[in-house]
């Protein structure tokens, strides 16, 4: 880890907790303070890159929007390509997409299918895993495009919300740099 001096516990201390946001009873885990700390961001990218490398990543996929921050940085750190998983209507080419359920309604994710080679090992990187809906939809979409998606890596896991377990049930191994109990 050469000049990186921040441990995972030190990184966890950089995550701000905002009580009662977006509604009463929720403890919002805000990564703005982590990404605004140069050494914290660098150490996070280093740790995420090591996990992605250990899992054989040939390409990194990140979901809009905070997955772009960490995923693109990990891809650059590793010297491999980055695949943005976008909200609908953001790509100027023919896409493939998947609709997925939200707490209230549905949403959609899209990718450029030509950005993936058949059987290419793609690791998903995102800032946080909560209920897992977006990560599950991303894995499904990447697999539909021909990718091999066996691993997803997050900065934060909120285990009480069950997202990591849902991903594991879909044969996606989950790693996180830190976890916070509660919602």
ABEGO torsion letter per residue (X at the ends): XEABABBAAAAAAABBBBBGOABBGBBBBBAAAAAABAAAAAAAAAAAAAAAAAAGBABBBBBOAAAAAAAAAAAAAAGBBBBBBBBBGABABBBBBBBBBBABEBBBBBBBAAABBBGBBBBBBBABBBAGAAAAAAAAAAAAAGBBBABBBBABBBAAAGAAAAAAAAGBBBBBABBBBEX
